[in-house]
């Protein structure tokens, strides 16, 4: 499967948001070169939650999106 430019951009935006939010939530001390066990655990939990959230949002979007498009099409037809 080949990604379109839009899909690639969307993926990078999601990745950047996940990285930023998990870093802020999990990394509290930059005095050490290595990631601590606590930080690694936090990052794993955080990234898993973000990915699950994104999957749920996409599932809802795929379910609701066509209905919203249909309703918008009906409303547009009434205005003519």
N, C-alpha and C positions, 0 to 999 in steps of 0.2 A: 504494500500500500504506500503510495506516494503522498506526502503532505503538500497541501497548497500553501502559498505564502501566508494567507490568512490563518490557516490552522497552525502553522509553525509559530507565527506571532502570538496567537492565543496561548499555545503551549508555553512559550517563553515567559509570557506575562504571568501565567499561573505558577510556573516554577519560581520566578523571581519573588512573587508574593509569598509563596510557601517558604522559601529560603529566608526572606526577611523576617517574617512573623515568627518562625521557629527559632531563628538566631536570637531575636529580641527576647523571646520567652525563655530560652534554655541556656544561653551563654551569659554568665554573670561576671566572669573573671577572665581577663585576657592576659594574666600574668604567666600562663603556662603554654607551652607549645602544643602539648597533646590535649585531646579532648578527654575530659574525665568520664568515668562510668556513668555518673549522674547526668551529665550533659548528653551523652550518647543515648541513654534511655529516654530522656526528655525529647530529644530530636526525633527518635524513632516513633514515639507516641504522637508527637505533634505532626509529623509528616504523614503518618497513617491517617490521622483525623482529617487533615486537609484534603488528602486524596479521596477519602470516603465522602467527605462533604461535596467535593467537586463531582464525584460520580452520582451522588443523589441529586444534586442540582441539575446535572445534565439529563438524568432520567425524567425528572419533573418537566424540564424544558421540552424534551422530546414528546412527552405526553400532552402537555398543555399548549405548546407552541402551535401545533396545527389547529387546535380549537380556537385559539386567539386569532390566528390568521383568517379562519373561516368567519368568525364573528366580525372582524374588521372588514372583510370583503362584503358581508351582508349590509353593514352600516354604510359602506361607501356606495353600494347600489341604491340605497334608500335616498341618498342625497341627490341623485341624478334626476 
